[in-house]
Structures are given as structure tokens and as C-alpha cells.
């Protein structure tokens, strides 16, 4: 099974078509919380992990550099 961070984006949606993919959203594993991500990986025991999450608020990224 492949674990994908970022469940609503185009990459995650396409990967889910494979059938052996579990996509997690911010609610299940917020990328700003490394421990939550590590816990999710341990819990699901995937064969591979793909980070398909993205910060898409481009204009806001200029003022919120740390989060972006």
C-alpha cells in the first residue's frame, strides 16, 4: 500500500485510481506536525510514502514564509 499525504490534490486523486493507495488529508496528518505524520506512517505501515501536499495560497506564501 502507498500512503499519500495531501488527499484533495490532483496527484493524490490520480494515484487513488490505482486502488492500493491511501490518501490522508490535513485532518489525519498535518504536515506542520511531524509527530502526527510519523504516527500516521507507523499506524498504516505503508510500503511507500508520497508527499503530494502543497501550499497553494501563492500570494499568502509571501507573508507566511515559515508555513509555506
C-alpha positions as CSV (number, residue, x, y, z in Angstrom):
1,X,0.0,0.0,0.0
2,X,1.2,3.5,-0.8
3,X,0.4,6.3,1.7
4,X,-0.1,9.7,0.2
5,X,-0.1,13.0,2.1
6,X,-2.4,15.5,0.5
7,X,-5.8,13.9,-0.3
8,X,-7.5,16.6,-2.3
9,X,-5.0,17.4,-5.0
10,X,-4.7,16.2,-8.5
11,X,-1.8,13.9,-7.8
12,X,-3.5,12.1,-4.9
13,X,-6.7,11.7,-6.8
14,X,-5.0,10.1,-9.7
15,X,-2.9,7.8,-7.5
16,X,-6.0,6.7,-5.7
17,X,-7.2,5.2,-9.1
18,X,-4.5,2.5,-8.6
19,X,-6.5,1.1,-5.8
20,X,-3.6,0.4,-3.4
21,X,-3.3,4.0,-2.3
22,X,-4.5,5.6,1.0
23,X,-4.5,9.4,0.9
24,X,-4.5,11.4,4.1
25,X,-5.7,15.0,4.5
26,X,-4.7,17.6,6.9
27,X,-7.2,16.3,9.5
28,X,-5.4,12.9,9.6
29,X,-1.8,14.1,9.4
30,X,-1.0,17.8,9.3
31,X,2.4,18.3,7.7
32,X,3.2,21.1,10.1
33,X,3.1,18.4,12.9
34,X,5.9,16.0,12.2
35,X,4.8,13.7,15.0
36,X,1.3,13.3,13.5
37,X,2.9,12.4,10.2
38,X,5.2,9.8,11.9
39,X,2.3,8.4,13.8
40,X,0.2,8.1,10.6
41,X,3.1,6.3,8.8
42,X,3.5,3.9,11.8
43,X,-0.2,3.3,12.0
44,X,-0.7,2.4,8.3
45,X,2.7,0.7,7.7
46,X,2.8,1.6,4.0
47,X,5.3,0.2,1.5
48,X,6.0,3.7,0.3
49,X,5.1,7.3,1.2
50,X,4.5,10.1,-1.2
51,X,4.1,13.7,-0.1
52,X,1.7,15.2,-2.6
53,X,0.6,18.0,-0.3
54,X,1.1,21.6,-1.4
55,X,0.8,25.1,-0.1
56,X,-1.4,26.6,-2.8
57,X,-2.1,30.1,-1.4
58,X,0.6,31.6,-3.5
59,X,0.0,35.3,-2.5
60,X,-0.2,34.4,1.2
61,X,3.1,32.5,0.9
62,X,5.0,35.7,0.6
63,X,3.9,36.8,4.1
64,X,3.7,33.3,5.7
65,X,7.1,32.0,4.6
66,X,7.5,29.7,7.5
67,X,4.3,27.8,6.9
68,X,4.8,27.8,3.1
